[in-house]
Amino acid sequence: MRNYPPHYAKYGIPKARYNELRAYCLQYPLWKAEAQSLLGVGAQQYSAMPHGSGVGNPVVKAAERREHLLRKIEQVESVARMVDGGRWYAALIQNCCMGKSLAFIDPAVLPSSNRNAFFVARRSFYLALDGCKHEI
């Protein structure tokens, strides 16, 4: 099935901005995987050999990177929780962030079988994300 971009121009989001927000959300699984992998970073073992630039504390750099990723994850999740009181949270995460089509989302996580209600919730998600993404 083709993925037609919705007409967000009448809601104040141009097509390019919608594509940017969609690409931002599709990075969500990568952020989660990278944040999980940064938990096991240990201290660097120094030797007597000379080395180039980049000398520093890799543990602190990993912690800062992980904190930045966790802020992005929390931003997307909080916006999804905000939409319609959190009823569509799981469906929005699966659709917008993991690229799963509405037809393939488990019906148990959908609060309603009304397709239009889902698309209204998704539109609200992108509108809210557009408003708060300017802060990052």
Contacts in CASP RR format, 6 or more apart in sequence:
PFRMAT RR
TARGET T0000
AUTHOR 0000-0000-0000
METHOD contacts of the structure
MODEL  1
MRNYPPHYAKYGIPKARYNELRAYCLQYPLWKAEAQSLLGVGAQQYSAMP
HGSGVGNPVVKAAERREHLLRKIEQVESVARMVDGGRWYAALIQNCCMGK
SLAFIDPAVLPSSNRNAFFVARRSFYLALDGCKHEI
1 101 0 8 1.000
1 103 0 8 1.000
5 15 0 8 1.000
5 18 0 8 1.000
5 19 0 8 1.000
5 22 0 8 1.000
6 18 0 8 1.000
6 119 0 8 1.000
6 123 0 8 1.000
8 14 0 8 1.000
8 15 0 8 1.000
8 17 0 8 1.000
8 18 0 8 1.000
8 123 0 8 1.000
8 126 0 8 1.000
9 15 0 8 1.000
11 123 0 8 1.000
11 127 0 8 1.000
13 21 0 8 1.000
13 126 0 8 1.000
13 127 0 8 1.000
13 130 0 8 1.000
17 130 0 8 1.000
18 126 0 8 1.000
21 126 0 8 1.000
21 129 0 8 1.000
21 130 0 8 1.000
21 133 0 8 1.000
22 96 0 8 1.000
22 126 0 8 1.000
24 129 0 8 1.000
24 133 0 8 1.000
25 76 0 8 1.000
25 96 0 8 1.000
25 97 0 8 1.000
25 129 0 8 1.000
26 97 0 8 1.000
26 98 0 8 1.000
26 99 0 8 1.000
27 72 0 8 1.000
28 73 0 8 1.000
28 76 0 8 1.000
28 93 0 8 1.000
28 97 0 8 1.000
28 98 0 8 1.000
29 97 0 8 1.000
29 98 0 8 1.000
31 69 0 8 1.000
31 72 0 8 1.000
31 73 0 8 1.000
32 69 0 8 1.000
32 73 0 8 1.000
34 65 0 8 1.000
34 66 0 8 1.000
34 69 0 8 1.000
35 66 0 8 1.000
35 69 0 8 1.000
35 70 0 8 1.000
35 73 0 8 1.000
38 62 0 8 1.000
38 63 0 8 1.000
38 65 0 8 1.000
38 66 0 8 1.000
38 69 0 8 1.000
39 66 0 8 1.000
41 58 0 8 1.000
41 59 0 8 1.000
41 62 0 8 1.000
42 58 0 8 1.000
42 59 0 8 1.000
42 62 0 8 1.000
43 58 0 8 1.000
43 59 0 8 1.000
44 56 0 8 1.000
44 58 0 8 1.000
71 136 0 8 1.000
72 136 0 8 1.000
75 129 0 8 1.000
75 132 0 8 1.000
75 133 0 8 1.000
75 136 0 8 1.000
76 93 0 8 1.000
76 97 0 8 1.000
76 129 0 8 1.000
77 89 0 8 1.000
77 93 0 8 1.000
79 125 0 8 1.000
79 128 0 8 1.000
79 129 0 8 1.000
79 132 0 8 1.000
80 86 0 8 1.000
80 88 0 8 1.000
80 89 0 8 1.000
80 92 0 8 1.000
80 93 0 8 1.000
80 96 0 8 1.000
80 125 0 8 1.000
81 89 0 8 1.000
82 128 0 8 1.000
83 89 0 8 1.000
83 92 0 8 1.000
83 121 0 8 1.000
83 124 0 8 1.000
83 125 0 8 1.000
83 128 0 8 1.000
84 121 0 8 1.000
84 124 0 8 1.000
87 111 0 8 1.000
87 112 0 8 1.000
87 121 0 8 1.000
88 110 0 8 1.000
88 111 0 8 1.000
88 118 0 8 1.000
88 121 0 8 1.000
88 122 0 8 1.000
88 125 0 8 1.000
90 109 0 8 1.000
91 102 0 8 1.000
91 105 0 8 1.000
91 109 0 8 1.000
91 110 0 8 1.000
91 111 0 8 1.000
91 118 0 8 1.000
91 121 0 8 1.000
92 121 0 8 1.000
92 122 0 8 1.000
92 125 0 8 1.000
94 100 0 8 1.000
94 105 0 8 1.000
94 109 0 8 1.000
95 101 0 8 1.000
95 102 0 8 1.000
95 105 0 8 1.000
95 118 0 8 1.000
95 122 0 8 1.000
96 122 0 8 1.000
96 125 0 8 1.000
96 126 0 8 1.000
102 115 0 8 1.000
102 118 0 8 1.000
107 113 0 8 1.000
110 118 0 8 1.000
112 118 0 8 1.000
END
